[in-house]
Amino acid sequence: MNWEQVKGNWNQIKGKAREEWGELTDDDLAEVRGEREQLVGLIQKKYGIAKEEAERQVDQWHAAV
């Protein structure tokens, strides 16, 4: 699934993101709207990790959905 498909199906997929990153709120995920860079930035901020690590996590999650 490419990121355009993720954005198009975000309402269905965001529950899987919430399972992966439990600190993200429904409001956080609504704000992201399936945008990769916004998701990376939010994970980086919420979990206090480097951008590269957040990107790795998002890419790994994306490959699994």
N, CA, C and O atoms as a MOPAC input file, in Angstrom:
PM7 MOZYME 1SCF
protein

 N      0.84400 1    -1.16000 1     0.00000 1
 C      0.00000 1     0.00000 1     0.00000 1
 C      0.89700 1     1.23200 1     0.00000 1
 O      1.77000 1     1.36800 1     0.85700 1
 N      0.68200 1     2.12700 1    -0.95800 1
 C      1.48600 1     3.34800 1    -0.98500 1
 C      0.84600 1     4.42300 1    -0.10200 1
 O     -0.26000 1     4.24100 1     0.40700 1
 N      1.54700 1     5.53200 1     0.07100 1
 C      1.05800 1     6.55000 1     1.00900 1
 C     -0.20800 1     7.23300 1     0.51300 1
 O     -0.99000 1     7.72100 1     1.32900 1
 N     -0.43400 1     7.28600 1    -0.77600 1
 C     -1.69900 1     7.83500 1    -1.27900 1
 C     -2.86500 1     6.95400 1    -0.83900 1
 O     -3.93500 1     7.45700 1    -0.49700 1
 N     -2.65700 1     5.64900 1    -0.84800 1
 C     -3.68500 1     4.71800 1    -0.37600 1
 C     -3.86600 1     4.84400 1     1.13300 1
 O     -4.98600 1     4.76400 1     1.63600 1
 N     -2.77000 1     5.04000 1     1.84700 1
 C     -2.86400 1     5.22400 1     3.29200 1
 C     -3.70800 1     6.45600 1     3.58200 1
 O     -4.60400 1     6.41000 1     4.42600 1
 N     -3.43000 1     7.56100 1     2.88800 1
 C     -4.21000 1     8.78200 1     3.10900 1
 C     -5.67700 1     8.55600 1     2.78500 1
 O     -6.55300 1     9.02200 1     3.51400 1
 N     -5.95200 1     7.84600 1     1.70200 1
 C     -7.32600 1     7.59200 1     1.30100 1
 C     -8.08200 1     6.69900 1     2.26700 1
 O     -9.30300 1     6.80400 1     2.37900 1
 N     -7.38100 1     5.82700 1     2.95900 1
 C     -7.99500 1     4.89000 1     3.90000 1
 C     -7.64600 1     5.21800 1     5.35400 1
 O     -7.74100 1     4.34900 1     6.22100 1
 N     -7.24900 1     6.44700 1     5.62400 1
 C     -6.74600 1     6.80500 1     6.93700 1
 C     -7.72500 1     6.50100 1     8.05900 1
 O     -7.31200 1     6.05800 1     9.13100 1
 N     -9.00500 1     6.73000 1     7.83700 1
 C     -9.98000 1     6.47400 1     8.90300 1
 C     -9.97300 1     5.01000 1     9.33100 1
 O    -10.19300 1     4.71300 1    10.50500 1
 N     -9.72700 1     4.09900 1     8.40600 1
 C     -9.66500 1     2.68500 1     8.74900 1
 C     -8.30000 1     2.30700 1     9.32200 1
 O     -8.21500 1     1.46000 1    10.21100 1
 N     -7.24600 1     2.92100 1     8.82600 1
 C     -5.88300 1     2.54600 1     9.18500 1
 C     -5.42300 1     3.19000 1    10.49400 1
 O     -4.55200 1     2.64500 1    11.17100 1
 N     -5.98400 1     4.32300 1    10.85400 1
 C     -5.47100 1     5.02800 1    12.02900 1
 C     -5.60800 1     4.20900 1    13.31300 1
 O     -4.86000 1     4.43900 1    14.26400 1
 N     -6.53300 1     3.27300 1    13.36200 1
 C     -6.62400 1     2.38900 1    14.52300 1
 C     -5.38600 1     1.52800 1    14.66600 1
 O     -4.94600 1     1.24800 1    15.78100 1
 N     -4.81900 1     1.10600 1    13.54300 1
 C     -3.57800 1     0.32700 1    13.57600 1
 C     -2.40900 1     1.18300 1    14.04000 1
 O     -1.50600 1     0.70100 1    14.72300 1
 N     -2.43400 1     2.45100 1    13.66400 1
 C     -1.38900 1     3.36600 1    14.13500 1
 C     -1.52000 1     3.55900 1    15.64100 1
 O     -0.51700 1     3.62400 1    16.35200 1
 N     -2.73800 1     3.65000 1    16.12100 1
 C     -2.96800 1     3.82800 1    17.56500 1
 C     -2.48800 1     2.59700 1    18.33400 1
 O     -1.97300 1     2.72300 1    19.44400 1
 N     -2.65500 1     1.40500 1    17.75000 1
 C     -2.15400 1     0.18500 1    18.38900 1
 C     -0.62600 1     0.20000 1    18.46300 1
 O     -0.04400 1    -0.23500 1    19.45600 1
 N      0.01000 1     0.69500 1    17.42100 1
 C      1.47200 1     0.72400 1    17.34500 1
 C      2.06200 1     1.77100 1    18.29600 1
 O      3.04000 1     1.51300 1    18.99600 1
 N      1.45200 1     2.94200 1    18.30200 1
 C      1.94000 1     4.05800 1    19.11400 1
 C      0.81300 1     4.50900 1    20.04100 1
 O      0.05400 1     5.42300 1    19.71800 1
 N      0.71900 1     3.86200 1    21.17700 1
 C     -0.37700 1     4.07700 1    22.10900 1
 C     -0.46000 1     5.46800 1    22.71000 1
 O     -1.51400 1     5.85600 1    23.21400 1
 N      0.62200 1     6.22300 1    22.66600 1
 C      0.59100 1     7.57600 1    23.21200 1
 C     -0.07600 1     8.57100 1    22.27700 1
 O     -0.35000 1     9.70200 1    22.67800 1
 N     -0.34100 1     8.17600 1    21.04300 1
 C     -1.00400 1     9.07800 1    20.10300 1
 C     -2.49300 1     9.10000 1    20.40000 1
 O     -3.11700 1     8.05300 1    20.57600 1
 N     -3.05300 1    10.28700 1    20.45500 1
 C     -4.48000 1    10.43600 1    20.73400 1
 C     -5.27300 1    10.41900 1    19.43200 1
 O     -4.70900 1    10.51800 1    18.34200 1
 N     -6.57100 1    10.29200 1    19.56400 1
 C     -7.43800 1    10.37400 1    18.38700 1
 C     -7.29200 1    11.73100 1    17.71200 1
 O     -7.32100 1    11.82000 1    16.48400 1
 N     -7.13700 1    12.78100 1    18.50000 1
 C     -6.93100 1    14.11600 1    17.93300 1
 C     -5.61800 1    14.19800 1    17.16700 1
 O     -5.55300 1    14.80000 1    16.09500 1
 N     -4.56800 1    13.58900 1    17.72400 1
 C     -3.28000 1    13.55000 1    17.02100 1
 C     -3.43300 1    12.89100 1    15.66200 1
 O     -2.96800 1    13.41200 1    14.64800 1
 N     -4.08500 1    11.74800 1    15.65400 1
 C     -4.22400 1    10.98900 1    14.41200 1
 C     -5.14400 1    11.69000 1    13.42300 1
 O     -4.94700 1    11.58800 1    12.21300 1
 N     -6.14000 1    12.39700 1    13.92400 1
 C     -7.02000 1    13.16200 1    13.03600 1
 C     -6.23200 1    14.28800 1    12.36200 1
 O     -6.46200 1    14.60500 1    11.19500 1
 N     -5.31800 1    14.87500 1    13.09700 1
 C     -4.49300 1    15.95100 1    12.56300 1
 C     -3.51600 1    15.44500 1    11.49800 1
 O     -3.23900 1    16.14600 1    10.52500 1
 N     -3.00400 1    14.25200 1    11.68100 1
 C     -2.02900 1    13.67200 1    10.74100 1
 C     -2.65600 1    13.42800 1     9.37400 1
 O     -2.02700 1    13.69100 1     8.34900 1
 N     -3.89000 1    12.92600 1     9.34700 1
 C     -4.63800 1    12.66500 1     8.10600 1
 C     -3.86400 1    11.81000 1     7.09700 1
 O     -4.01400 1    11.97700 1     5.88600 1
 N     -3.04600 1    10.90400 1     7.60200 1
 C     -2.34100 1     9.98400 1     6.72100 1
 C     -1.09600 1    10.54000 1     6.07500 1
 O     -0.52900 1     9.89800 1     5.19100 1
 N     -0.65500 1    11.70100 1     6.48100 1
 C      0.56000 1    12.30000 1     5.92000 1
 C      1.78100 1    11.72200 1     6.63200 1
 O      1.89800 1    11.82600 1     7.85300 1
 N      2.67700 1    11.12000 1     5.88000 1
 C      3.84600 1    10.45000 1     6.44800 1
 C      4.69600 1    11.39200 1     7.28800 1
 O      5.03700 1    11.06800 1     8.42600 1
 N      5.04000 1    12.54400 1     6.74700 1
 C      5.92800 1    13.45700 1     7.45800 1
 C      5.30600 1    13.96400 1     8.75100 1
 O      6.00700 1    14.13900 1     9.74800 1
 N      4.00500 1    14.20000 1     8.74600 1
 C      3.33900 1    14.62700 1     9.97200 1
 C      3.35200 1    13.51400 1    11.00600 1
 O      3.55100 1    13.76800 1    12.19300 1
 N      3.14100 1    12.28900 1    10.56200 1
 C      3.17200 1    11.15000 1    11.46900 1
 C      4.56500 1    10.97700 1    12.06700 1
 O      4.70300 1    10.74900 1    13.26800 1
 N      5.58300 1    11.08500 1    11.24200 1
 C      6.96900 1    10.97800 1    11.71400 1
 C      7.24300 1    12.05200 1    12.76300 1
 O      7.78600 1    11.75800 1    13.82700 1
 N      6.87000 1    13.28400 1    12.46700 1
 C      7.11100 1    14.38200 1    13.39700 1
 C      6.37800 1    14.20300 1    14.71000 1
 O      6.91500 1    14.51100 1    15.77400 1
 N      5.16500 1    13.71100 1    14.64200 1
 C      4.37500 1    13.49900 1    15.84400 1
 C      4.97800 1    12.39900 1    16.71700 1
 O      5.05300 1    12.54200 1    17.93700 1
 N      5.40000 1    11.32000 1    16.10100 1
 C      6.03500 1    10.22500 1    16.84400 1
 C      7.34500 1    10.70700 1    17.45800 1
 O      7.65000 1    10.40200 1    18.61100 1
 N      8.10200 1    11.44700 1    16.69200 1
 C      9.36400 1    11.99800 1    17.18800 1
 C      9.10700 1    12.84900 1    18.42800 1
 O      9.82000 1    12.72300 1    19.42300 1
 N      8.11000 1    13.70100 1    18.37800 1
 C      7.78900 1    14.59100 1    19.48600 1
 C      7.25000 1    13.82300 1    20.69900 1
 O      7.71200 1    14.03000 1    21.82100 1
 N      6.28100 1    12.94500 1    20.47400 1
 C      5.62900 1    12.23900 1    21.58600 1
 C      6.56800 1    11.27500 1    22.30400 1
 O      6.49100 1    11.10800 1    23.52100 1
 N      7.45500 1    10.64400 1    21.53600 1
 C      8.32300 1     9.62300 1    22.11700 1
 C      9.74300 1    10.10300 1    22.37200 1
 O     10.55500 1     9.36400 1    22.92900 1
 N     10.05400 1    11.33700 1    21.97100 1
 C     11.38100 1    11.88400 1    22.22400 1
 C     12.49800 1    11.12300 1    21.54400 1
 O     13.55700 1    10.89300 1    22.12900 1
 N     12.25300 1    10.73300 1    20.29900 1
 C     13.25800 1     9.97200 1    19.55200 1
 C     13.74700 1    10.78200 1    18.35600 1
 O     13.12600 1    11.77100 1    17.96600 1
 N     14.85500 1    10.35500 1    17.78700 1
 C     15.43100 1    11.02400 1    16.62400 1
 C     14.52600 1    10.82600 1    15.40700 1
 O     13.77100 1     9.85800 1    15.31900 1
 N     14.62600 1    11.76000 1    14.48700 1
 C     13.82200 1    11.69900 1    13.26800 1
 C     14.07100 1    10.39800 1    12.51000 1
 O     13.13200 1     9.78800 1    11.99800 1
 N     15.30900 1     9.97900 1    12.43800 1
 C     15.64600 1     8.75800 1    11.69500 1
 C     14.95800 1     7.53700 1    12.30800 1
 O     14.48100 1     6.66100 1    11.58600 1
 N     14.90900 1     7.48400 1    13.64000 1
 C     14.24500 1     6.36800 1    14.31400 1
 C     12.74100 1     6.42000 1    14.07900 1
 O     12.11300 1     5.38600 1    13.84900 1
 N     12.16400 1     7.60200 1    14.13300 1
 C     10.73200 1     7.74200 1    13.87500 1
 C     10.41000 1     7.32700 1    12.43900 1
 O      9.40600 1     6.65700 1    12.19700 1
 N     11.25200 1     7.71900 1    11.49400 1
 C     11.05200 1     7.32400 1    10.09500 1
 C     11.13900 1     5.81200 1     9.94100 1
 O     10.34800 1     5.20700 1     9.21700 1
 N     12.10800 1     5.20300 1    10.62900 1
 C     12.25800 1     3.75000 1    10.55900 1
 C     11.00200 1     3.06500 1    11.09000 1
 O     10.50100 1     2.12000 1    10.48100 1
 N     10.50400 1     3.53700 1    12.21100 1
 C      9.30100 1     2.94400 1    12.78700 1
 C      8.09800 1     3.09500 1    11.86100 1
 O      7.33300 1     2.15000 1    11.67000 1
 N      7.93500 1     4.27900 1    11.29000 1
 C      6.80400 1     4.51700 1    10.38700 1
 C      6.92200 1     3.64400 1     9.15100 1
 O      5.93000 1     3.06900 1     8.70400 1
 N      8.11300 1     3.53600 1     8.59300 1
 C      8.30500 1     2.70400 1     7.40100 1
 C      8.04100 1     1.23900 1     7.70500 1
 O      7.45000 1     0.52900 1     6.89200 1
 N      8.47900 1     0.78400 1     8.87400 1
 C      8.24400 1    -0.60300 1     9.27100 1
 C      6.74100 1    -0.84200 1     9.46400 1
 O      6.21300 1    -1.86000 1     9.01600 1
 N      6.06500 1     0.07900 1    10.11800 1
 C      4.61500 1    -0.01500 1    10.32300 1
 C      3.89000 1    -0.01300 1     8.98500 1
 O      2.97900 1    -0.80900 1     8.75700 1
 N      4.31000 1     0.90000 1     8.09600 1
 C      3.67500 1     1.02800 1     6.78500 1
 C      3.78500 1    -0.26300 1     5.98200 1
 O      2.84400 1    -0.64900 1     5.28900 1
 N      4.92600 1    -0.92400 1     6.07400 1
 C      5.11800 1    -2.18700 1     5.33800 1
 C      4.19400 1    -3.27400 1     5.85400 1
 O      3.86000 1    -4.20600 1     5.12300 1
 N      3.77900 1    -3.16300 1     7.11300 1
 C      2.92500 1    -4.19300 1     7.72200 1
 C      1.43300 1    -3.95900 1     7.50100 1
 O      0.63600 1    -4.88600 1     7.64100 1
 N      1.04400 1    -2.71800 1     7.15200 1
 C     -0.40800 1    -2.46000 1     6.96800 1
 C     -0.85900 1    -2.79900 1     5.58200 1
 O     -2.03700 1    -2.64400 1     5.26000 1

